[in-house]
Amino acid sequence: MKKLFIYYSLSGNGDVVADYLKDKNIDIRKVIMKDKMPKSYIFKILKGGFLAGINYKAKLSNFDNNIDSYNEIIIGSPIWNGRLVPAINTVLDNINLDKKKVSFILYCGSGKAPKAEKMLRDKFGDIDIVIIKEPKNNKEEIEKKY
């Protein structure tokens, strides 16, 4: 079974998860937003939280939406304002997940993501969702949960 991890990472948490999954022979595809986030931490939080809150879909740089050769798709997203990030909203809008095993790895500061989890279950049904609190600081949590 061929697997692909599609993810977004602003602070490096998603990159830590990707490095772990790469060692498990899972293909990796990082998503890059065309519009850059502000450099200031507070402005990142404000802009990112607002855009996530309105389910904004970001423009992506060179995103390859061809997933035909994969049986399983794992989507990785930070949680901003309780929701998936704009880059992942775009991914979900632009790939066909029919006939694919789909799961999610969410990474967030609190280690909880009830809004995002509910939205994903409403959309995809009973899927695997792993929530990891700050993977950069808790690498052992990745091994425990995935």
Buried (B, 14 or more C-beta within 10 A) or exposed (E): EEBBBBBBBBBEBBBBBBEBBEEEEBBBBBBEBEEEBEEEEEEBBEBBBEBBEEEBBBEBEEBEBEBEEBEBBBBBBBBBBBBBBBBBBBBBEEBEBEEBBBBBBBBBEEBBBEBBBEBBEEEBEEBEBBBBBBBBEBBEBBEEEB
